[in-house]
Amino acid sequence: MAKLSPSSRVIHALDVDSLEKGLEIVEKVSPYVDGIKVSYTLLYQHGISSFEAICENTSLPVIADLKLADIPAIVKRLSEKVLEAGVDGVIVHGFCGRDVVEACIEEAEKRGAMVFVVAELSNPGAVEYMKGMGERIARMALEAGAYGVIAPATRPDSIARIRRVVGEEMVIISPGVGVQGAEVGDAILAGADYEVVGRLIYQAPDPAEAAKKIAEAIRKKASS
């Protein structure tokens, strides 16, 4: 299983419906991103074989963004199925509790795969219920042995607080860049390892050029 290695510090969120389009985009953007995050959109349209196809067409780490949220037995089974498709990482919700996270990690460890725990979502409504939970979830994820956590690029203060909790022991990936309102590079400055970028890339006339420019912008901001 491949692991993330920082170069561009960009993970592309491939939230498209068409597998054909998805494969085309992956081929174009792979030189400029460090990983591909694939969500339910392809799974619902094309089934688990779509994840297999993405994995077969890139050497980059592929993360299944299913945001698993169920009892441990179900999460374990779902993790097993998606990992069998060849993905390198799985995303699980942290609010479900330690036993759920540990069930996902147990299955991932059999294959050397990564588990990312959602500490806080990037949408505005998330703060209604998740405010103050991010640090608690991040600490639990750290203690459970997860590879990384997800913290919102839309709230750099949350990233900074979560980084203080997990230290340098865990990878932080941050969605919400672009359309959701976060500026390119701000999450990295706040302490994230990678920025997750979707629509700015896959809706661009030239996804490769868009990914390249985003990577350059992050590099410039991080070095300034």
CYANA upper distance limits for C-alpha pairs under 8 A (distance plus 0.5 A):
  1 MET  CA     61 PRO  CA      8.26
  1 MET  CA     87 VAL  CA      8.34
  1 MET  CA     88 ASP  CA      5.88
  1 MET  CA    111 ARG  CA      7.53
  1 MET  CA    112 GLY  CA      6.41
  1 MET  CA    113 ALA  CA      6.41
  2 ALA  CA     60 LEU  CA      7.60
  2 ALA  CA     61 PRO  CA      5.68
  2 ALA  CA     88 ASP  CA      6.39
  2 ALA  CA    113 ALA  CA      8.21
  3 LYS  CA     61 PRO  CA      6.51
  3 LYS  CA     88 ASP  CA      7.59
  3 LYS  CA    113 ALA  CA      8.29
  3 LYS  CA    114 MET  CA      7.80
  4 LEU  CA     34 ASP  CA      7.11
  4 LEU  CA     35 GLY  CA      7.33
  4 LEU  CA     61 PRO  CA      6.85
  5 SER  CA     34 ASP  CA      7.12
  6 PRO  CA     34 ASP  CA      6.96
  6 PRO  CA    193 ASP  CA      8.11
  6 PRO  CA    194 TYR  CA      8.17
  7 SER  CA     33 VAL  CA      8.10
  7 SER  CA     34 ASP  CA      6.93
  8 SER  CA     32 TYR  CA      6.81
  8 SER  CA     33 VAL  CA      6.09
  8 SER  CA     34 ASP  CA      6.68
  8 SER  CA    215 ALA  CA      5.54
  8 SER  CA    216 GLU  CA      8.17
  8 SER  CA    218 ILE  CA      8.25
  8 SER  CA    219 ARG  CA      7.92
  9 ARG  CA     33 VAL  CA      7.42
  9 ARG  CA     34 ASP  CA      6.71
  9 ARG  CA    193 ASP  CA      7.07
  9 ARG  CA    194 TYR  CA      5.09
  9 ARG  CA    195 GLU  CA      6.84
  9 ARG  CA    215 ALA  CA      7.41
  9 ARG  CA    218 ILE  CA      8.12
 10 VAL  CA     32 TYR  CA      8.32
 10 VAL  CA     33 VAL  CA      5.52
 10 VAL  CA     34 ASP  CA      6.19
 10 VAL  CA     35 GLY  CA      7.69
 10 VAL  CA    194 TYR  CA      5.96
 10 VAL  CA    195 GLU  CA      5.60
 10 VAL  CA    196 VAL  CA      6.48
 10 VAL  CA    197 VAL  CA      7.41
 10 VAL  CA    214 ILE  CA      8.33
 10 VAL  CA    215 ALA  CA      6.93
 11 ILE  CA     33 VAL  CA      6.21
 11 ILE  CA     34 ASP  CA      6.04
 11 ILE  CA     35 GLY  CA      5.22
 11 ILE  CA     36 ILE  CA      6.15
 11 ILE  CA     37 LYS  CA      7.23
 11 ILE  CA    194 TYR  CA      7.04
 11 ILE  CA    195 GLU  CA      6.61
 11 ILE  CA    196 VAL  CA      5.21
 11 ILE  CA    197 VAL  CA      6.75
 12 HIS  CA     33 VAL  CA      7.15
 12 HIS  CA     34 ASP  CA      8.47
 12 HIS  CA     35 GLY  CA      6.84
 12 HIS  CA     36 ILE  CA      5.46
 12 HIS  CA     37 LYS  CA      6.42
 12 HIS  CA    196 VAL  CA      6.26
 12 HIS  CA    197 VAL  CA      5.61
 12 HIS  CA    198 GLY  CA      6.15
 12 HIS  CA    201 ILE  CA      8.00
 13 ALA  CA     36 ILE  CA      6.67
 13 ALA  CA     37 LYS  CA      5.19
 13 ALA  CA     38 VAL  CA      6.66
 13 ALA  CA     39 SER  CA      8.11
 13 ALA  CA    196 VAL  CA      6.67
 13 ALA  CA    197 VAL  CA      6.10
 13 ALA  CA    198 GLY  CA      4.82
 13 ALA  CA    199 ARG  CA      8.30
 14 LEU  CA     22 GLY  CA      7.29
 14 LEU  CA     36 ILE  CA      7.22
 14 LEU  CA     37 LYS  CA      6.39
 14 LEU  CA     38 VAL  CA      5.69
 14 LEU  CA     39 SER  CA      7.43
 14 LEU  CA    198 GLY  CA      6.63
 14 LEU  CA    202 TYR  CA      7.51
 15 ASP  CA     38 VAL  CA      6.90
 15 ASP  CA     39 SER  CA      6.31
 15 ASP  CA     40 TYR  CA      8.28
 15 ASP  CA     41 THR  CA      6.47
 15 ASP  CA     42 LEU  CA      7.84
 15 ASP  CA    198 GLY  CA      7.28
 15 ASP  CA    199 ARG  CA      8.42
 16 VAL  CA     21 LYS  CA      8.01
 16 VAL  CA     22 GLY  CA      6.82
 16 VAL  CA     41 THR  CA      6.63
 16 VAL  CA     42 LEU  CA      6.98
 16 VAL  CA    202 TYR  CA      8.27
 17 ASP  CA     22 GLY  CA      8.29
 17 ASP  CA     41 THR  CA      5.92
 17 ASP  CA     42 LEU  CA      5.77
 17 ASP  CA     45 GLN  CA      6.87
 18 SER  CA     22 GLY  CA      6.54
 18 SER  CA     42 LEU  CA      7.34
 18 SER  CA     45 GLN  CA      8.06
 19 LEU  CA     23 LEU  CA      6.56
 19 LEU  CA     42 LEU  CA      7.09
 19 LEU  CA     46 HIS  CA      7.75
 19 LEU  CA     50 SER  CA      7.03
 20 GLU  CA     24 GLU  CA      6.80
 21 LYS  CA     25 ILE  CA      6.66
 22 GLY  CA     26 VAL  CA      6.64
 22 GLY  CA     54 ILE  CA      8.35
 23 LEU  CA     27 GLU  CA      6.76
 23 LEU  CA     53 ALA  CA      8.31
 23 LEU  CA     54 ILE  CA      6.85
 23 LEU  CA     57 ASN  CA      7.69
 24 GLU  CA     28 LYS  CA      6.91
 25 ILE  CA     29 VAL  CA      6.56
 25 ILE  CA    202 TYR  CA      7.38
 25 ILE  CA    207 PRO  CA      7.18
 25 ILE  CA    208 ALA  CA      8.24
 26 VAL  CA     30 SER  CA      6.20
 26 VAL  CA     36 ILE  CA      8.17
 26 VAL  CA     54 ILE  CA      8.18
 26 VAL  CA     57 ASN  CA      8.25
 26 VAL  CA     58 THR  CA      7.64
 27 GLU  CA     57 ASN  CA      7.87
 27 GLU  CA     58 THR  CA      7.63
 28 LYS  CA    207 PRO  CA      7.39
 28 LYS  CA    208 ALA  CA      5.69
 29 VAL  CA     33 VAL  CA      6.89
 29 VAL  CA    207 PRO  CA      6.92
 29 VAL  CA    208 ALA  CA      5.12
 29 VAL  CA    211 ALA  CA      6.76
 29 VAL  CA    212 LYS  CA      8.41
 30 SER  CA     34 ASP  CA      7.98
 30 SER  CA     35 GLY  CA      8.26
 30 SER  CA     58 THR  CA      7.71
 30 SER  CA     60 LEU  CA      7.64
 32 TYR  CA    208 ALA  CA      7.74
 32 TYR  CA    211 ALA  CA      6.38
 32 TYR  CA    212 LYS  CA      5.88
 32 TYR  CA    215 ALA  CA      7.41
 33 VAL  CA    211 ALA  CA      7.41
 33 VAL  CA    212 LYS  CA      8.49
 33 VAL  CA    215 ALA  CA      8.00
 34 ASP  CA     60 LEU  CA      7.03
 34 ASP  CA     61 PRO  CA      7.94
 35 GLY  CA     60 LEU  CA      5.77
 35 GLY  CA     61 PRO  CA      5.49
 35 GLY  CA     62 VAL  CA      6.49
 35 GLY  CA     63 ILE  CA      8.05
 36 ILE  CA     60 LEU  CA      7.39
 36 ILE  CA     61 PRO  CA      6.87
 36 ILE  CA     62 VAL  CA      5.37
 36 ILE  CA     63 ILE  CA      6.70
 37 LYS  CA     62 VAL  CA      6.32
 37 LYS  CA     63 ILE  CA      5.13
 37 LYS  CA     64 ALA  CA      6.54
 37 LYS  CA     65 ASP  CA      6.66
 38 VAL  CA     42 LEU  CA      7.94
 38 VAL  CA     51 PHE  CA      8.01
 38 VAL  CA     62 VAL  CA      7.66
 38 VAL  CA     63 ILE  CA      6.63
 38 VAL  CA     64 ALA  CA      5.70
 38 VAL  CA     65 ASP  CA      6.08
 39 SER  CA     43 LEU  CA      7.64
 39 SER  CA     64 ALA  CA      6.67
 39 SER  CA     65 ASP  CA      5.13
 39 SER  CA     66 LEU  CA      6.40
 40 TYR  CA     44 TYR  CA      6.43
 40 TYR  CA     65 ASP  CA      7.58
 40 TYR  CA     66 LEU  CA      6.56
 41 THR  CA     45 GLN  CA      6.94
 42 LEU  CA     46 HIS  CA      6.24
 42 LEU  CA     47 GLY  CA      7.51
 42 LEU  CA     50 SER  CA      6.86
 42 LEU  CA     51 PHE  CA      8.26
 43 LEU  CA     47 GLY  CA      4.96
 43 LEU  CA     48 ILE  CA      6.21
 43 LEU  CA     50 SER  CA      6.96
 43 LEU  CA     51 PHE  CA      7.79
 46 HIS  CA     50 SER  CA      6.19
 47 GLY  CA     51 PHE  CA      8.34
 48 ILE  CA     52 GLU  CA      7.23
 48 ILE  CA     82 VAL  CA      7.64
 48 ILE  CA     85 ALA  CA      7.34
 49 SER  CA     53 ALA  CA      6.65
 49 SER  CA     85 ALA  CA      7.72
 50 SER  CA     54 ILE  CA      6.81
 51 PHE  CA     55 CYS  CA      6.74
 51 PHE  CA     64 ALA  CA      8.40
 51 PHE  CA     82 VAL  CA      8.40
 51 PHE  CA     85 ALA  CA      6.79
 51 PHE  CA     86 GLY  CA      8.01
 51 PHE  CA     87 VAL  CA      7.63
 52 GLU  CA     56 GLU  CA      6.65
 52 GLU  CA     85 ALA  CA      5.51
 52 GLU  CA     86 GLY  CA      6.53
 52 GLU  CA     87 VAL  CA      8.04
 53 ALA  CA     57 ASN  CA      6.81
 54 ILE  CA     58 THR  CA      7.11
 54 ILE  CA     62 VAL  CA      8.26
 55 CYS  CA     59 SER  CA      7.93
 55 CYS  CA     62 VAL  CA      6.89
 55 CYS  CA     86 GLY  CA      6.71
 55 CYS  CA     87 VAL  CA      6.87
 61 PRO  CA     87 VAL  CA      7.89
 61 PRO  CA     88 ASP  CA      6.09
 61 PRO  CA     89 GLY  CA      8.09
 62 VAL  CA     87 VAL  CA      5.72
 62 VAL  CA     88 ASP  CA      5.77
 62 VAL  CA     89 GLY  CA      6.94
 63 ILE  CA     87 VAL  CA      6.46
 63 ILE  CA     88 ASP  CA      6.25
 63 ILE  CA     89 GLY  CA      4.87
 63 ILE  CA     90 VAL  CA      6.09
 63 ILE  CA     91 ILE  CA      7.88
 64 ALA  CA     82 VAL  CA      7.89
 64 ALA  CA     87 VAL  CA      6.95
 64 ALA  CA     88 ASP  CA      8.35
 64 ALA  CA     89 GLY  CA      6.52
 64 ALA  CA     90 VAL  CA      5.36
 64 ALA  CA     91 ILE  CA      6.86
 65 ASP  CA     90 VAL  CA      6.71
 65 ASP  CA     91 ILE  CA      5.68
 66 LEU  CA     90 VAL  CA      7.69
 66 LEU  CA     91 ILE  CA      6.52
 66 LEU  CA     92 VAL  CA      7.60
 67 LYS  CA     90 VAL  CA      8.39
 67 LYS  CA     91 ILE  CA      5.51
 67 LYS  CA     92 VAL  CA      5.02
 67 LYS  CA     93 HIS  CA      5.91
 67 LYS  CA    118 VAL  CA      8.01
 68 LEU  CA     75 VAL  CA      6.82
 68 LEU  CA     78 LEU  CA      8.48
 68 LEU  CA     91 ILE  CA      7.02
 68 LEU  CA     92 VAL  CA      4.90
 68 LEU  CA     93 HIS  CA      6.23
 69 ALA  CA     75 VAL  CA      7.50
 69 ALA  CA     92 VAL  CA      6.98
 69 ALA  CA     93 HIS  CA      6.06
 69 ALA  CA     96 CYS  CA      6.74
 69 ALA  CA    100 VAL  CA      8.31
 70 ASP  CA     74 ILE  CA      6.66
 70 ASP  CA     75 VAL  CA      6.37
 70 ASP  CA     96 CYS  CA      7.53
 70 ASP  CA    100 VAL  CA      7.75
 71 ILE  CA     75 VAL  CA      6.76
 71 ILE  CA     96 CYS  CA      8.27
 71 ILE  CA    100 VAL  CA      6.66
 72 PRO  CA     76 LYS  CA      6.46
 72 PRO  CA     99 ASP  CA      6.68
 72 PRO  CA    100 VAL  CA      4.94
 72 PRO  CA    101 VAL  CA      8.27
 72 PRO  CA    103 ALA  CA      6.00
 72 PRO  CA    104 CYS  CA      8.19
 73 ALA  CA     77 ARG  CA      6.89
 73 ALA  CA    103 ALA  CA      7.87
 74 ILE  CA     78 LEU  CA      6.63
 75 VAL  CA     79 SER  CA      6.41
 75 VAL  CA    100 VAL  CA      7.23
 75 VAL  CA    103 ALA  CA      7.25
 75 VAL  CA    104 CYS  CA      6.71
 76 LYS  CA     80 GLU  CA      6.66
 76 LYS  CA    103 ALA  CA      5.89
 76 LYS  CA    104 CYS  CA      5.94
 76 LYS  CA    106 GLU  CA      8.45
 76 LYS  CA    107 GLU  CA      6.77
 77 ARG  CA     81 LYS  CA      6.85
 78 LEU  CA     82 VAL  CA      6.81
 79 SER  CA     83 LEU  CA      6.46
 79 SER  CA     90 VAL  CA      7.65
 79 SER  CA    104 CYS  CA      6.62
 79 SER  CA    107 GLU  CA      7.01
 79 SER  CA    108 ALA  CA      7.76
 80 GLU  CA     84 GLU  CA      6.59
 80 GLU  CA    107 GLU  CA      6.67
 80 GLU  CA    108 ALA  CA      8.16
 81 LYS  CA     85 ALA  CA      7.22
 82 VAL  CA     86 GLY  CA      7.70
 82 VAL  CA     87 VAL  CA      7.27
 83 LEU  CA     87 VAL  CA      5.82
 83 LEU  CA     88 ASP  CA      7.67
 83 LEU  CA     89 GLY  CA      8.15
 83 LEU  CA     90 VAL  CA      8.33
 83 LEU  CA    108 ALA  CA      7.82
 83 LEU  CA    111 ARG  CA      8.29
 83 LEU  CA    113 ALA  CA      8.41
 87 VAL  CA    113 ALA  CA      8.37
 88 ASP  CA    112 GLY  CA      8.50
 88 ASP  CA    113 ALA  CA      5.55
 88 ASP  CA    114 MET  CA      6.70
 89 GLY  CA    108 ALA  CA      8.16
 89 GLY  CA    113 ALA  CA      5.77
 89 GLY  CA    114 MET  CA      4.77
 89 GLY  CA    115 VAL  CA      6.06
 89 GLY  CA    116 PHE  CA      7.85
 90 VAL  CA    108 ALA  CA      8.38
 90 VAL  CA    113 ALA  CA      8.28
 90 VAL  CA    114 MET  CA      6.86
 90 VAL  CA    115 VAL  CA      5.55
 90 VAL  CA    116 PHE  CA      6.74
 91 ILE  CA    115 VAL  CA      6.38
 91 ILE  CA    116 PHE  CA      5.24
 91 ILE  CA    117 VAL  CA      6.35
 91 ILE  CA    118 VAL  CA      7.57
 92 VAL  CA    101 VAL  CA      7.20
 92 VAL  CA    104 CYS  CA      7.86
 92 VAL  CA    115 VAL  CA      7.76
 92 VAL  CA    116 PHE  CA      6.83
 92 VAL  CA    117 VAL  CA      5.61
 92 VAL  CA    118 VAL  CA      6.75
 93 HIS  CA    101 VAL  CA      8.07
 93 HIS  CA    117 VAL  CA      6.16
 93 HIS  CA    118 VAL  CA      5.38
 93 HIS  CA    119 ALA  CA      7.92
 94 GLY  CA     98 ARG  CA      7.86
 94 GLY  CA    100 VAL  CA      8.43
 94 GLY  CA    101 VAL  CA      7.09
 94 GLY  CA    117 VAL  CA      5.95
 94 GLY  CA    118 VAL  CA      5.85
 94 GLY  CA    119 ALA  CA      6.44
 94 GLY  CA    137 ILE  CA      6.27
 94 GLY  CA    141 ALA  CA      7.93
 95 PHE  CA    118 VAL  CA      8.42
 95 PHE  CA    119 ALA  CA      8.15
 95 PHE  CA    137 ILE  CA      7.39
 96 CYS  CA    100 VAL  CA      6.70
 96 CYS  CA    101 VAL  CA      8.22
 97 GLY  CA    101 VAL  CA      7.04
 98 ARG  CA    102 GLU  CA      6.46
 98 ARG  CA    140 MET  CA      7.14
 98 ARG  CA    141 ALA  CA      8.08
 98 ARG  CA    144 ALA  CA      7.63
 99 ASP  CA    103 ALA  CA      6.62
100 VAL  CA    104 CYS  CA      6.97
101 VAL  CA    105 ILE  CA      6.73
101 VAL  CA    117 VAL  CA      7.90
101 VAL  CA    141 ALA  CA      7.84
101 VAL  CA    144 ALA  CA      7.84
101 VAL  CA    146 ALA  CA      8.49
102 GLU  CA    106 GLU  CA      6.45
102 GLU  CA    144 ALA  CA      6.67
103 ALA  CA    107 GLU  CA      6.99
104 CYS  CA    108 ALA  CA      6.71
104 CYS  CA    115 VAL  CA      7.71
105 ILE  CA    109 GLU  CA      6.44
105 ILE  CA    114 MET  CA      8.38
105 ILE  CA    115 VAL  CA      6.60
105 ILE  CA    145 GLY  CA      7.97
105 ILE  CA    146 ALA  CA      7.06
106 GLU  CA    110 LYS  CA      7.34
107 GLU  CA    111 ARG  CA      7.98
108 ALA  CA    112 GLY  CA      6.62
108 ALA  CA    113 ALA  CA      5.34
108 ALA  CA    114 MET  CA      6.97
108 ALA  CA    115 VAL  CA      7.36
109 GLU  CA    113 ALA  CA      6.40
109 GLU  CA    114 MET  CA      8.26
114 MET  CA    146 ALA  CA      7.82
114 MET  CA    147 TYR  CA      5.98
114 MET  CA    148 GLY  CA      8.18
115 VAL  CA    146 ALA  CA      5.91
115 VAL  CA    147 TYR  CA      5.84
115 VAL  CA    148 GLY  CA      6.96
116 PHE  CA    146 ALA  CA      6.81
116 PHE  CA    147 TYR  CA      6.48
116 PHE  CA    148 GLY  CA      5.07
116 PHE  CA    149 VAL  CA      5.42
116 PHE  CA    150 ILE  CA      7.10
117 VAL  CA    138 ALA  CA      8.16
117 VAL  CA    141 ALA  CA      6.97
117 VAL  CA    146 ALA  CA      7.56
117 VAL  CA    148 GLY  CA      6.88
117 VAL  CA    149 VAL  CA      5.08
117 VAL  CA    150 ILE  CA      6.53
118 VAL  CA    137 ILE  CA      8.41
118 VAL  CA    149 VAL  CA      6.22
118 VAL  CA    150 ILE  CA      5.19
118 VAL  CA    151 ALA  CA      7.45
119 ALA  CA    133 MET  CA      7.76
119 ALA  CA    134 GLY  CA      5.11
119 ALA  CA    135 GLU  CA      7.74
119 ALA  CA    137 ILE  CA      5.85
119 ALA  CA    138 ALA  CA      6.24
119 ALA  CA    149 VAL  CA      6.67
119 ALA  CA    150 ILE  CA      6.08
119 ALA  CA    151 ALA  CA      6.37
120 GLU  CA    126 ALA  CA      7.76
120 GLU  CA    130 MET  CA      6.92
120 GLU  CA    133 MET  CA      7.96
120 GLU  CA    134 GLY  CA      5.80
120 GLU  CA    150 ILE  CA      7.14
120 GLU  CA    151 ALA  CA      5.85
120 GLU  CA    152 PRO  CA      6.80
121 LEU  CA    126 ALA  CA      6.35
121 LEU  CA    150 ILE  CA      8.16
121 LEU  CA    151 ALA  CA      7.22
121 LEU  CA    152 PRO  CA      6.33
122 SER  CA    126 ALA  CA      7.48
122 SER  CA    151 ALA  CA      7.85
122 SER  CA    152 PRO  CA      4.94
122 SER  CA    153 ALA  CA      7.21
122 SER  CA    154 THR  CA      6.31
122 SER  CA    155 ARG  CA      7.93
122 SER  CA    175 PRO  CA      7.00
122 SER  CA    176 GLY  CA      6.14
122 SER  CA    180 GLN  CA      8.38
123 ASN  CA    154 THR  CA      8.23
123 ASN  CA    176 GLY  CA      8.17
123 ASN  CA    180 GLN  CA      7.92
125 GLY  CA    129 TYR  CA      8.45
126 ALA  CA    130 MET  CA      6.14
126 ALA  CA    131 LYS  CA      7.95
127 VAL  CA    131 LYS  CA      5.18
130 MET  CA    134 GLY  CA      7.27
132 GLY  CA    136 ARG  CA      8.05
133 MET  CA    137 ILE  CA      6.58
134 GLY  CA    138 ALA  CA      6.53
134 GLY  CA    151 ALA  CA      8.24
134 GLY  CA    158 SER  CA      7.84
134 GLY  CA    162 ILE  CA      7.29
135 GLU  CA    139 ARG  CA      6.61
135 GLU  CA    161 ARG  CA      7.30
135 GLU  CA    162 ILE  CA      5.80
135 GLU  CA    165 VAL  CA      6.95
136 ARG  CA    140 MET  CA      6.79
137 ILE  CA    141 ALA  CA      6.59
138 ALA  CA    142 LEU  CA      6.63
138 ALA  CA    149 VAL  CA      7.06
138 ALA  CA    162 ILE  CA      6.93
138 ALA  CA    165 VAL  CA      7.42
138 ALA  CA    166 VAL  CA      7.22
139 ARG  CA    143 GLU  CA      6.73
139 ARG  CA    165 VAL  CA      6.72
139 ARG  CA    166 VAL  CA      6.98
140 MET  CA    144 ALA  CA      6.53
141 ALA  CA    145 GLY  CA      6.74
141 ALA  CA    146 ALA  CA      5.91
141 ALA  CA    148 GLY  CA      8.28
141 ALA  CA    149 VAL  CA      7.81
142 LEU  CA    146 ALA  CA      6.43
142 LEU  CA    148 GLY  CA      8.49
142 LEU  CA    166 VAL  CA      6.89
142 LEU  CA    169 GLU  CA      8.41
142 LEU  CA    170 MET  CA      7.64
146 ALA  CA    170 MET  CA      8.20
147 TYR  CA    170 MET  CA      6.40
147 TYR  CA    171 VAL  CA      6.96
148 GLY  CA    170 MET  CA      5.46
148 GLY  CA    171 VAL  CA      4.85
148 GLY  CA    172 ILE  CA      6.13
148 GLY  CA    173 ILE  CA      7.95
149 VAL  CA    170 MET  CA      7.67
149 VAL  CA    171 VAL  CA      6.89
149 VAL  CA    172 ILE  CA      5.61
149 VAL  CA    173 ILE  CA      7.02
150 ILE  CA    172 ILE  CA      6.24
150 ILE  CA    173 ILE  CA      5.59
150 ILE  CA    174 SER  CA      6.23
150 ILE  CA    175 PRO  CA      8.10
151 ALA  CA    158 SER  CA      7.36
151 ALA  CA    159 ILE  CA      6.10
151 ALA  CA    162 ILE  CA      8.04
151 ALA  CA    172 ILE  CA      7.16
151 ALA  CA    173 ILE  CA      6.90
151 ALA  CA    174 SER  CA      5.61
151 ALA  CA    175 PRO  CA      7.77
151 ALA  CA    192 ALA  CA      8.48
152 PRO  CA    156 PRO  CA      7.50
152 PRO  CA    158 SER  CA      7.54
152 PRO  CA    159 ILE  CA      7.18
152 PRO  CA    174 SER  CA      5.60
152 PRO  CA    175 PRO  CA      6.13
152 PRO  CA    176 GLY  CA      6.79
152 PRO  CA    187 ALA  CA      8.48
153 ALA  CA    159 ILE  CA      7.83
153 ALA  CA    174 SER  CA      5.44
153 ALA  CA    175 PRO  CA      5.99
153 ALA  CA    176 GLY  CA      5.71
153 ALA  CA    177 VAL  CA      6.63
153 ALA  CA    182 ALA  CA      6.23
153 ALA  CA    186 ASP  CA      7.76
153 ALA  CA    187 ALA  CA      5.52
153 ALA  CA    195 GLU  CA      7.86
154 THR  CA    175 PRO  CA      8.24
154 THR  CA    176 GLY  CA      6.11
154 THR  CA    177 VAL  CA      7.58
154 THR  CA    180 GLN  CA      7.64
154 THR  CA    181 GLY  CA      6.79
154 THR  CA    182 ALA  CA      5.26
154 THR  CA    187 ALA  CA      8.48
155 ARG  CA    159 ILE  CA      7.36
155 ARG  CA    182 ALA  CA      8.38
156 PRO  CA    160 ALA  CA      6.80
156 PRO  CA    186 ASP  CA      7.54
156 PRO  CA    187 ALA  CA      6.30
156 PRO  CA    190 ALA  CA      5.97
157 ASP  CA    161 ARG  CA      6.78
157 ASP  CA    190 ALA  CA      7.62
158 SER  CA    162 ILE  CA      6.59
159 ILE  CA    163 ARG  CA      6.52
159 ILE  CA    187 ALA  CA      7.69
159 ILE  CA    190 ALA  CA      6.51
159 ILE  CA    191 GLY  CA      6.68
159 ILE  CA    192 ALA  CA      7.10
160 ALA  CA    164 ARG  CA      6.87
160 ALA  CA    190 ALA  CA      5.81
160 ALA  CA    191 GLY  CA      6.22
161 ARG  CA    165 VAL  CA      7.07
162 ILE  CA    166 VAL  CA      6.82
163 ARG  CA    167 GLY  CA      5.98
163 ARG  CA    168 GLU  CA      7.97
163 ARG  CA    172 ILE  CA      8.22
163 ARG  CA    191 GLY  CA      6.65
163 ARG  CA    192 ALA  CA      8.16
166 VAL  CA    170 MET  CA      6.58
171 VAL  CA    192 ALA  CA      8.02
171 VAL  CA    193 ASP  CA      6.59
172 ILE  CA    191 GLY  CA      8.24
172 ILE  CA    192 ALA  CA      5.45
172 ILE  CA    193 ASP  CA      5.82
172 ILE  CA    194 TYR  CA      7.17
173 ILE  CA    192 ALA  CA      6.38
173 ILE  CA    193 ASP  CA      6.43
173 ILE  CA    194 TYR  CA      5.29
173 ILE  CA    195 GLU  CA      6.33
173 ILE  CA    196 VAL  CA      7.13
174 SER  CA    187 ALA  CA      7.10
174 SER  CA    192 ALA  CA      6.94
174 SER  CA    194 TYR  CA      6.78
174 SER  CA    195 GLU  CA      5.38
174 SER  CA    196 VAL  CA      6.02
175 PRO  CA    195 GLU  CA      6.57
175 PRO  CA    196 VAL  CA      4.93
175 PRO  CA    197 VAL  CA      6.98
176 GLY  CA    180 GLN  CA      5.54
176 GLY  CA    181 GLY  CA      7.18
176 GLY  CA    182 ALA  CA      6.39
176 GLY  CA    196 VAL  CA      7.47
176 GLY  CA    197 VAL  CA      7.59
177 VAL  CA    181 GLY  CA      6.71
177 VAL  CA    182 ALA  CA      4.99
177 VAL  CA    183 GLU  CA      6.47
177 VAL  CA    184 VAL  CA      6.56
177 VAL  CA    195 GLU  CA      7.52
177 VAL  CA    196 VAL  CA      7.17
177 VAL  CA    197 VAL  CA      6.13
177 VAL  CA    198 GLY  CA      8.38
178 GLY  CA    182 ALA  CA      6.07
178 GLY  CA    183 GLU  CA      6.69
178 GLY  CA    184 VAL  CA      7.40
178 GLY  CA    197 VAL  CA      7.64
178 GLY  CA    199 ARG  CA      8.01
178 GLY  CA    200 LEU  CA      6.58
179 VAL  CA    199 ARG  CA      7.36
179 VAL  CA    200 LEU  CA      7.52
182 ALA  CA    186 ASP  CA      7.68
182 ALA  CA    187 ALA  CA      8.39
183 GLU  CA    187 ALA  CA      8.47
184 VAL  CA    195 GLU  CA      8.40
184 VAL  CA    214 ILE  CA      7.35
184 VAL  CA    217 ALA  CA      7.37
184 VAL  CA    218 ILE  CA      6.81
185 GLY  CA    189 LEU  CA      6.94
185 GLY  CA    195 GLU  CA      8.05
185 GLY  CA    217 ALA  CA      7.33
185 GLY  CA    218 ILE  CA      5.04
185 GLY  CA    219 ARG  CA      8.39
185 GLY  CA    221 LYS  CA      6.50
185 GLY  CA    222 ALA  CA      7.41
186 ASP  CA    190 ALA  CA      6.77
187 ALA  CA    191 GLY  CA      6.93
187 ALA  CA    192 ALA  CA      5.95
187 ALA  CA    194 TYR  CA      8.38
187 ALA  CA    195 GLU  CA      7.09
188 ILE  CA    192 ALA  CA      5.07
188 ILE  CA    193 ASP  CA      6.56
188 ILE  CA    194 TYR  CA      7.19
188 ILE  CA    195 GLU  CA      7.48
188 ILE  CA    218 ILE  CA      8.12
188 ILE  CA    222 ALA  CA      7.53
189 LEU  CA    221 LYS  CA      8.45
189 LEU  CA    222 ALA  CA      6.89
197 VAL  CA    201 ILE  CA      7.32
198 GLY  CA    202 TYR  CA      6.66
199 ARG  CA    203 GLN  CA      5.65
199 ARG  CA    204 ALA  CA      7.94
200 LEU  CA    204 ALA  CA      6.57
200 LEU  CA    210 ALA  CA      7.56
201 ILE  CA    206 ASP  CA      8.37
201 ILE  CA    207 PRO  CA      5.37
201 ILE  CA    208 ALA  CA      8.05
201 ILE  CA    210 ALA  CA      5.97
201 ILE  CA    211 ALA  CA      6.36
202 TYR  CA    207 PRO  CA      6.07
203 GLN  CA    207 PRO  CA      7.70
204 ALA  CA    210 ALA  CA      7.06
206 ASP  CA    210 ALA  CA      6.75
207 PRO  CA    211 ALA  CA      6.57
208 ALA  CA    212 LYS  CA      6.64
209 GLU  CA    213 LYS  CA      6.65
210 ALA  CA    214 ILE  CA      6.71
211 ALA  CA    215 ALA  CA      6.70
212 LYS  CA    216 GLU  CA      6.73
213 LYS  CA    217 ALA  CA      6.56
214 ILE  CA    218 ILE  CA      6.72
215 ALA  CA    219 ARG  CA      6.70
216 GLU  CA    220 LYS  CA      6.61
217 ALA  CA    221 LYS  CA      6.60
218 ILE  CA    222 ALA  CA      6.43
219 ARG  CA    223 SER  CA      6.71
220 LYS  CA    224 SER  CA      6.70
